[in-house]
Amino acid sequence: MARPLKPEHLRRSKLFPLRLTPGEFARYERAARKLGVTVAEMLREGAEIYIQTRGRDGSPKKETRK
């Protein structure tokens, strides 16, 4: 039995070429293995965290004190 198709908006069809040094690649590969995820998944989640922690102007968000 074939696997059901994912909805169009959930299909990962776009590639984002990224050049890494051999050292960077090895570091990310080790970290992903340790975390039990793929390198792609780790980089996607890391990018999301990076975006969420930046302000509108691209600078780090400042913590607001109450």
N, CA, C and O atoms as CSV, one atom per row, in Angstrom:
chain,resi,resn,atom,element,x,y,z
A,1,MET,N,N,0.847,-1.173,0.000
A,1,MET,CA,C,0.000,0.000,0.000
A,1,MET,C,C,0.898,1.244,0.000
A,1,MET,O,O,1.855,1.332,0.770
A,2,ALA,N,N,0.585,2.163,-0.843
A,2,ALA,CA,C,1.369,3.398,-0.960
A,2,ALA,C,C,1.047,4.355,0.178
A,2,ALA,O,O,-0.042,4.345,0.753
A,3,ARG,N,N,2.026,5.165,0.471
A,3,ARG,CA,C,1.860,6.179,1.509
A,3,ARG,C,C,0.943,7.291,0.991
A,3,ARG,O,O,1.049,7.680,-0.172
A,4,PRO,N,N,0.041,7.810,1.839
A,4,PRO,CA,C,-0.845,8.901,1.391
A,4,PRO,C,C,-0.038,10.157,1.047
A,4,PRO,O,O,0.977,10.447,1.681
A,5,LEU,N,N,-0.493,10.881,0.057
A,5,LEU,CA,C,0.186,12.112,-0.347
A,5,LEU,C,C,-0.015,13.198,0.702
A,5,LEU,O,O,-1.073,13.303,1.323
A,6,LYS,N,N,1.024,14.000,0.881
A,6,LYS,CA,C,0.918,15.149,1.782
A,6,LYS,C,C,0.211,16.280,1.055
A,6,LYS,O,O,0.275,16.359,-0.171
A,7,PRO,N,N,-0.462,17.158,1.791
A,7,PRO,CA,C,-1.050,18.336,1.140
A,7,PRO,C,C,0.072,19.174,0.501
A,7,PRO,O,O,1.207,19.175,0.976
A,8,GLU,N,N,-0.260,19.861,-0.550
A,8,GLU,CA,C,0.728,20.649,-1.305
A,8,GLU,C,C,1.550,21.576,-0.408
A,8,GLU,O,O,2.765,21.675,-0.580
A,9,HIS,N,N,0.913,22.254,0.541
A,9,HIS,CA,C,1.622,23.227,1.373
A,9,HIS,C,C,2.599,22.572,2.364
A,9,HIS,O,O,3.419,23.268,2.963
A,10,LEU,N,N,2.524,21.272,2.540
A,10,LEU,CA,C,3.439,20.574,3.451
A,10,LEU,C,C,4.559,19.821,2.728
A,10,LEU,O,O,5.450,19.266,3.370
A,11,ARG,N,N,4.513,19.803,1.410
A,11,ARG,CA,C,5.538,19.101,0.630
A,11,ARG,C,C,6.811,19.929,0.576
A,11,ARG,O,O,6.791,21.108,0.222
A,12,ARG,N,N,7.895,19.304,0.927
A,12,ARG,CA,C,9.196,19.988,0.880
A,12,ARG,C,C,9.808,19.753,-0.495
A,12,ARG,O,O,10.439,18.725,-0.738
A,13,SER,N,N,9.616,20.705,-1.380
A,13,SER,CA,C,10.077,20.542,-2.752
A,13,SER,C,C,11.150,21.557,-3.141
A,13,SER,O,O,11.739,21.449,-4.216
A,14,LYS,N,N,11.405,22.525,-2.291
A,14,LYS,CA,C,12.380,23.562,-2.604
A,14,LYS,C,C,13.725,23.211,-1.977
A,14,LYS,O,O,13.795,22.781,-0.826
A,15,LEU,N,N,14.792,23.402,-2.752
A,15,LEU,CA,C,16.142,23.157,-2.256
A,15,LEU,C,C,16.827,24.482,-1.963
A,15,LEU,O,O,16.613,25.475,-2.658
A,16,PHE,N,N,17.645,24.483,-0.934
A,16,PHE,CA,C,18.402,25.671,-0.558
A,16,PHE,C,C,19.868,25.255,-0.461
A,16,PHE,O,O,20.303,24.746,0.572
A,17,PRO,N,N,20.630,25.471,-1.534
A,17,PRO,CA,C,22.041,25.066,-1.496
A,17,PRO,C,C,22.792,25.850,-0.420
A,17,PRO,O,O,22.632,27.064,-0.297
A,18,LEU,N,N,23.588,25.161,0.332
A,18,LEU,CA,C,24.336,25.779,1.422
A,18,LEU,C,C,25.749,25.220,1.404
A,18,LEU,O,O,25.943,24.008,1.496
A,19,ARG,N,N,26.725,26.091,1.288
A,19,ARG,CA,C,28.121,25.635,1.272
A,19,ARG,C,C,28.667,25.669,2.697
A,19,ARG,O,O,28.515,26.654,3.419
A,20,LEU,N,N,29.302,24.570,3.077
A,20,LEU,CA,C,29.891,24.444,4.407
A,20,LEU,C,C,31.328,23.974,4.279
A,20,LEU,O,O,31.689,23.305,3.310
A,21,THR,N,N,32.134,24.323,5.246
A,21,THR,CA,C,33.475,23.755,5.293
A,21,THR,C,C,33.342,22.306,5.767
A,21,THR,O,O,32.322,21.950,6.358
A,22,PRO,N,N,34.339,21.472,5.523
A,22,PRO,CA,C,34.272,20.107,6.035
A,22,PRO,C,C,34.090,20.065,7.559
A,22,PRO,O,O,33.409,19.183,8.083
A,23,GLY,N,N,34.696,21.013,8.254
A,23,GLY,CA,C,34.560,21.078,9.714
A,23,GLY,C,C,33.153,21.429,10.151
A,23,GLY,O,O,32.624,20.834,11.090
A,24,GLU,N,N,32.539,22.400,9.469
A,24,GLU,CA,C,31.158,22.767,9.788
A,24,GLU,C,C,30.221,21.583,9.534
A,24,GLU,O,O,29.358,21.266,10.353
A,25,PHE,N,N,30.412,20.944,8.388
A,25,PHE,CA,C,29.561,19.813,8.027
A,25,PHE,C,C,29.669,18.709,9.081
A,25,PHE,O,O,28.656,18.162,9.516
A,26,ALA,N,N,30.887,18.387,9.485
A,26,ALA,CA,C,31.099,17.338,10.484
A,26,ALA,C,C,30.466,17.721,11.819
A,26,ALA,O,O,29.859,16.886,12.490
A,27,ARG,N,N,30.612,18.982,12.197
A,27,ARG,CA,C,30.040,19.456,13.471
A,27,ARG,C,C,28.512,19.334,13.464
A,27,ARG,O,O,27.920,18.849,14.428
A,28,TYR,N,N,27.881,19.776,12.377
A,28,TYR,CA,C,26.427,19.714,12.283
A,28,TYR,C,C,25.944,18.264,12.224
A,28,TYR,O,O,24.918,17.917,12.810
A,29,GLU,N,N,26.689,17.429,11.517
A,29,GLU,CA,C,26.318,16.024,11.412
A,29,GLU,C,C,26.388,15.330,12.778
A,29,GLU,O,O,25.495,14.564,13.137
A,30,ARG,N,N,27.455,15.605,13.533
A,30,ARG,CA,C,27.588,15.027,14.887
A,30,ARG,C,C,26.466,15.511,15.795
A,30,ARG,O,O,25.869,14.722,16.528
A,31,ALA,N,N,26.181,16.813,15.745
A,31,ALA,CA,C,25.144,17.388,16.596
A,31,ALA,C,C,23.778,16.798,16.258
A,31,ALA,O,O,23.006,16.464,17.158
A,32,ALA,N,N,23.477,16.669,14.977
A,32,ALA,CA,C,22.186,16.124,14.552
A,32,ALA,C,C,22.060,14.670,15.008
A,32,ALA,O,O,21.007,14.258,15.493
A,33,ARG,N,N,23.129,13.899,14.852
A,33,ARG,CA,C,23.099,12.496,15.282
A,33,ARG,C,C,22.845,12.397,16.775
A,33,ARG,O,O,22.066,11.560,17.231
A,34,LYS,N,N,23.506,13.258,17.527
A,34,LYS,CA,C,23.340,13.283,18.989
A,34,LYS,C,C,21.894,13.647,19.369
A,34,LYS,O,O,21.349,13.112,20.335
A,35,LEU,N,N,21.286,14.556,18.608
A,35,LEU,CA,C,19.915,14.998,18.870
A,35,LEU,C,C,18.874,14.038,18.305
A,35,LEU,O,O,17.693,14.141,18.637
A,36,GLY,N,N,19.296,13.114,17.460
A,36,GLY,CA,C,18.369,12.159,16.874
A,36,GLY,C,C,17.501,12.736,15.771
A,36,GLY,O,O,16.368,12.299,15.568
A,37,VAL,N,N,18.035,13.721,15.062
A,37,VAL,CA,C,17.303,14.337,13.951
A,37,VAL,C,C,18.224,14.385,12.738
A,37,VAL,O,O,19.414,14.087,12.841
A,38,THR,N,N,17.666,14.761,11.588
A,38,THR,CA,C,18.501,14.945,10.406
A,38,THR,C,C,19.161,16.319,10.474
A,38,THR,O,O,18.705,17.205,11.198
A,39,VAL,N,N,20.232,16.482,9.716
A,39,VAL,CA,C,20.899,17.787,9.657
A,39,VAL,C,C,19.924,18.830,9.116
A,39,VAL,O,O,19.880,19.953,9.618
A,40,ALA,N,N,19.144,18.470,8.100
A,40,ALA,CA,C,18.172,19.408,7.513
A,40,ALA,C,C,17.155,19.856,8.558
A,40,ALA,O,O,16.840,21.041,8.660
A,41,GLU,N,N,16.642,18.896,9.337
A,41,GLU,CA,C,15.655,19.239,10.369
A,41,GLU,C,C,16.269,20.167,11.415
A,41,GLU,O,O,15.636,21.131,11.845
A,42,MET,N,N,17.498,19.874,11.819
A,42,MET,CA,C,18.168,20.707,12.812
A,42,MET,C,C,18.368,22.131,12.283
A,42,MET,O,O,18.142,23.101,13.006
A,43,LEU,N,N,18.789,22.253,11.027
A,43,LEU,CA,C,19.003,23.584,10.446
A,43,LEU,C,C,17.688,24.331,10.254
A,43,LEU,O,O,17.632,25.540,10.475
A,44,ARG,N,N,16.622,23.627,9.844
A,44,ARG,CA,C,15.312,24.288,9.706
A,44,ARG,C,C,14.836,24.827,11.049
A,44,ARG,O,O,14.410,25.977,11.149
A,45,GLU,N,N,14.911,23.988,12.085
A,45,GLU,CA,C,14.462,24.421,13.416
A,45,GLU,C,C,15.343,25.559,13.945
A,45,GLU,O,O,14.849,26.500,14.565
A,46,GLY,N,N,16.638,25.460,13.694
A,46,GLY,CA,C,17.548,26.527,14.121
A,46,GLY,C,C,17.245,27.842,13.430
A,46,GLY,O,O,17.310,28.904,14.049
A,47,ALA,N,N,16.915,27.776,12.151
A,47,ALA,CA,C,16.558,28.991,11.409
A,47,ALA,C,C,15.284,29.606,11.965
A,47,ALA,O,O,15.186,30.827,12.091
A,48,GLU,N,N,14.305,28.765,12.300
A,48,GLU,CA,C,13.053,29.270,12.880
A,48,GLU,C,C,13.319,29.969,14.218
A,48,GLU,O,O,12.776,31.043,14.478
A,49,ILE,N,N,14.141,29.367,15.049
A,49,ILE,CA,C,14.477,29.972,16.344
A,49,ILE,C,C,15.184,31.309,16.123
A,49,ILE,O,O,14.900,32.288,16.813
A,50,TYR,N,N,16.097,31.344,15.169
A,50,TYR,CA,C,16.826,32.573,14.858
A,50,TYR,C,C,15.867,33.681,14.431
A,50,TYR,O,O,15.970,34.815,14.899
A,51,ILE,N,N,14.942,33.349,13.547
A,51,ILE,CA,C,13.969,34.336,13.062
A,51,ILE,C,C,13.101,34.849,14.209
A,51,ILE,O,O,12.851,36.050,14.311
A,52,GLN,N,N,12.644,33.945,15.067
A,52,GLN,CA,C,11.760,34.319,16.170
A,52,GLN,C,C,12.453,35.179,17.223
A,52,GLN,O,O,11.785,35.918,17.946
A,53,THR,N,N,13.768,35.099,17.320
A,53,THR,CA,C,14.476,35.859,18.345
A,53,THR,C,C,15.025,37.192,17.824
A,53,THR,O,O,15.750,37.883,18.540
A,54,ARG,N,N,14.688,37.551,16.597
A,54,ARG,CA,C,15.152,38.821,16.025
A,54,ARG,C,C,14.001,39.817,15.964
A,54,ARG,O,O,12.844,39.436,15.788
A,55,GLY,N,N,14.326,41.080,16.110
A,55,GLY,CA,C,13.323,42.138,15.996
A,55,GLY,C,C,13.003,42.423,14.541
A,55,GLY,O,O,13.582,41.814,13.641
A,56,ARG,N,N,12.084,43.346,14.309
A,56,ARG,CA,C,11.682,43.690,12.936
A,56,ARG,C,C,12.843,44.236,12.118
A,56,ARG,O,O,12.904,44.032,10.905
A,57,ASP,N,N,13.762,44.930,12.780
A,57,ASP,CA,C,14.885,45.516,12.057
A,57,ASP,C,C,16.058,44.550,11.929
A,57,ASP,O,O,17.110,44.929,11.413
A,58,GLY,N,N,15.896,43.309,12.388
A,58,GLY,CA,C,16.957,42.316,12.278
A,58,GLY,C,C,17.875,42.244,13.477
A,58,GLY,O,O,18.707,41.343,13.580
A,59,SER,N,N,17.722,43.204,14.396
A,59,SER,CA,C,18.582,43.182,15.585
A,59,SER,C,C,17.980,42.242,16.626
A,59,SER,O,O,16.780,41.971,16.599
A,60,PRO,N,N,18.812,41.745,17.544
A,60,PRO,CA,C,18.270,40.855,18.581
A,60,PRO,C,C,17.171,41.555,19.368
A,60,PRO,O,O,17.266,42.746,19.665
A,61,LYS,N,N,16.129,40.802,19.702
A,61,LYS,CA,C,15.041,41.359,20.513
A,61,LYS,C,C,15.547,41.639,21.909
A,61,LYS,O,O,16.294,40.850,22.489
A,62,LYS,N,N,15.135,42.758,22.433
A,62,LYS,CA,C,15.528,43.115,23.803
A,62,LYS,C,C,14.487,42.576,24.762
A,62,LYS,O,O,13.287,42.648,24.494
A,63,GLU,N,N,14.943,42.037,25.877
A,63,GLU,CA,C,14.010,41.553,26.897
A,63,GLU,C,C,13.347,42.748,27.560
A,63,GLU,O,O,13.996,43.744,27.879
A,64,THR,N,N,12.070,42.631,27.755
A,64,THR,CA,C,11.356,43.706,28.443
A,64,THR,C,C,11.208,43.326,29.909
A,64,THR,O,O,10.838,42.201,30.244
A,65,ARG,N,N,11.497,44.268,30.752
A,65,ARG,CA,C,11.379,44.035,32.197
A,65,ARG,C,C,10.076,44.586,32.701
A,65,ARG,O,O,9.614,45.636,32.255
A,66,LYS,N,N,9.488,43.873,33.630
A,66,LYS,CA,C,8.205,44.331,34.212
A,66,LYS,C,C,8.443,45.026,35.520
A,66,LYS,O,O,7.494,45.480,36.159
